[in-house]
Every structure is written in structure tokens, then in C-alpha cells.
Amino acid sequence: MTRIARQQSPSRIYNIGQKGMNDQDVFYDNQDRSRYLFFLRRACAKYDVVCLAVTLMSNHVHLILEGDLPKVELVFKSLGSTYVRWFNRKYDRCGALWNDRYYSRAIKDERQLLATAAYIFNNPVAARIVDSPEKYAWSSFCDLKNPSSNPRGYKTLDNAIGVQNLIDYTIDSAKRKVAENERKSCEVIPKKPLSERRAIKVVRKFIKQKNFGRINELPIEKLRAMILKLLDLGSNITQISRVTAISRGRIAAIIA
């Protein structure tokens, strides 16, 4: 099958994600994370690409990179050999580590850059690993307060959206309920479709009964938590409506 050509960004800035093969972990400990960041910094320096944001999760990574698309591709080609080779040697394994090639989306303007950076920095908050982005050690959020840690990245972000503005917006986003359309516009790693059987199990776990007839009587916050959980697992409003018999309009209103 012919691969779809990547979309070039007029701003030269890209929202990038990469996930472990079959959702497996790509970082087992802090040494793995440190080593990945070392290889990332080295590849970016070699190919004149600037890392504007990075967050490492257990089985995937999120980045915002600035550079010419061919050079961004070279960064990931380098990571695909250096980190994978190091990881395989450490854990006495062989074969692929990442799920196919990396995913990317062009960032076209300042508003999209601001929302995407906040989304990336708040990934650990959304996963309930921490309750604020400042508490997560494996993202570049805290580096925003230290310009010398990444001078070129700091300068680009400050000129485009203002670093303090980004810090404030990210913290505010962690506290408020982000709308589904805003969240989806920042997601670059596709989710696997959620099976109907799995969706029903999730709903039953929330309502704690087999009969869904009284689901509309649940407190609004519980309904909202259930819907957001289903969406996070890869469901969509149409499927949720079909499983719960809650109208699509009401679902949209609940998560707005």
C-alpha cells in the first residue's frame, strides 16, 4: 500500500506522536527516558531541528518540532535506530519497538500551537498520573521557566505565543474541562475503535447495574466522567448514544 505523503507545515512546526508496537511500553524506567531524550537532543542538533515541546508517557511520546519536513523525518529515522538499538540491547530483545512510522500534523498558526503545546504538557494530567503539569518530570514544561535549557525553543515559543502565556494557559487547561473538539484537534495518535462489548462493560462499571434504563438519572458529573472515559478509550458520540440511549445532543451538551 502506498503511504500518504506527510502534510508540510507553512510554519515549519509539527505536532508529532509515536506509539509503542501493539501499545507496549517503550520506557520501563527513568534511564530509558533519559536515554531517549539524549538521542532526541543529539538528532535535533545534527539535523537543525528545534524541539519546542516534549512529553514522554509509558507507551508513547508527544512532541512539537520546528524544522524542514525532510529534516524532521531524519530525526525520527535516527531515533528509530539509536534508541531502539539501545533499548533492544538493554532488554535483550529484537525487532520493532514503535508502531509503524510516527504520526504528524502541521501546526498552521499561533492559536493551534498554543492549544497543542498545552495538550501535550497536560497528557500526564489527563492520564491521572499527576494533578498538574508542573509535577511531571518527563516533559519539557518545567524547562519553560529556564530559558538556558533550550534557548532556540524558548525563543520560538516566546516570539510566537509568549512563554508566560503558554505556562498560564497550560495550567488553566489542566484545571478546566477541555471541550471534546478542542482535545481532538490536538490529538495526532489515532485511537483504536472501541468495541461495543467493551463500551457496554465501561458503562456497567459506572452505573453498577445491568439495566441501563435509569442511566439518565445519574448525576451529571458521573455521566460526564463516563462519557469522557469512553471517548478516551476510542469511542465516539454515535456509539455512546447507541449503547446508552442518551441522545447525541445531550451527550454533546454534557461534555461541552
Helices and strands as residue ranges (DSSP letters): E 13-19, G 21-23, H 30-47, E 50-56, E 60-66, H 69-90, E 103-107, H 110-121, H 123-126, G 133-135, G 142-145, G 147-149, H 151-160, H 163-175, H 180-186, H 196-207, G 215-217, H 220-232, H 237-244, H 248-255
